Amino acid sequence: MKNFILDTNVLLHDPQSLFKFEENNIFVPITVIEEIDRFKKDMNETGRNARMVSRVLDSMREKGSLAVGVTMPGGGTLRVELFTEKQFKNLPVDLRVDSGDNRILAVARDIRDRYPDVSAIFVTKDTNLRIKADAIGVVAEDYESDKVDIQDLYSGTRSIELPAESIDRFYGQGWLEAPLKLDPNEFITIVDSSNPAHTAICRNDPANGRIVPVRKVPKEGIWSLFARNREQSFALDVLMDDSIKLVTLVGKAGTGKTLLAIAAGLHKTAEENVYNRLLVSRPVFPMGKDLGFLPGDIEEKLTPWMQPIFDNVELLISGHESEKRHSKGYKELMAMGLLDIEPLTYIRGRSIPNQYLIVDEAQNLSPHEIKTIVTRVGEGTKIVLTGDPYQIDNPYVDASSNGLTYLVEKFKGERIAAHVTLTKGERSELAELAANLL
């Protein structure tokens, strides 16, 4: 059994974290309760999480005294630990500055000293606080129940070597028995073991356990868009497959994630009429210093955040000459009800049926926010999430703990989901060099 002392940011990141420490003791410093109380009126995800934590703690309080310890459903106990001046005075002189972080550290150190026979672990997502804890001899760890090692993130693709006759048979009959265990909708590049130039690209079809060819883009393109590399061909294959309800696209800036998703969405909505409309959304996080409140109505306020989406739609429309109605730009598509763009702020509580839903910059979302979004998907809706785990503006998540990488790992074995990692930048030669060198 161990004693875990939880920091405020752990509870605000995952309100259910209280139930994820198995048969161990959980200590919540009273300072954490005070800090959570400051967030409870916020009308954002942090505020909702703060209110949820308060409700969970209150429900546990009804089962017994939190000062003494309440038995948790999975075993172990939950206790709210008070802060005392004596604990504070036991800290090194440099840490005796009265602050929430230092008070929590004082409680963690006191619990370590009070129960010398039980391992005490301070859990926080604050890097500097973990360093401080280590400096005073308190074991500190990050909260990792929803972490995914970014270096081991499922790529959605792999290469395998096969004899030349197997590749010839694949081209001849249009399919091949899966040569090894593959994830559903995983993409494979088959390479001739005797001639590396002899290859084939295919996808694992979960319906019959075969690998099948990647679908070809029509000669007119997808809204005049054509795949420029192998990974983009993979992406268009799953974006255009109506049987795949969840698609995740990960890649650095300029690889075409958003453009491909919007092109496929417009094609499926405006051309094939498979979905009622294309709904594009993205979290509102500024890069750099925030400019503060923006003037105007909701549409005017959203324009700076949604401009990258408008740019992509305009680029596709400018190259799509099939009908004159496309020439007036994205505003006419919105007026016709074929395209809608809105922030994720308003998605909670909704049910979204028969739509092609794109969530851009999904790396800025927490696992809990991702769950909230995906559970909004109604009957007949396809959802596409795009992002770059190395470009995160949300201070509460990182490359390993963001919701996009969490979703990729959780859904990699599901037949209605597919994932593609795009690696080659196609925006411009300069953009590709910048992404690689800077």
PyMOL commands that set and color helices and strands:
alter all, ss='L'
color gray80, all
select helices_A, chain A and resi 8-13+15-19+30-39+45-61+85-89+93-95+100-114+127-135+150-152+164-173+230-239+257-271+298-318+324-328+330-335+344-346+362-364+367-374+403-411+429-437
alter helices_A, ss='H'
color red, helices_A
select strands_A, chain A and resi 2-6+25-29+70-71+77-81+119-123+139-141+157-162+176-177+187-192+199-205+210-213+246-251+277-282+339-343+355-359+382-387+417-422
alter strands_A, ss='S'
color yellow, strands_A
deselect
rebuild
show_as cartoon
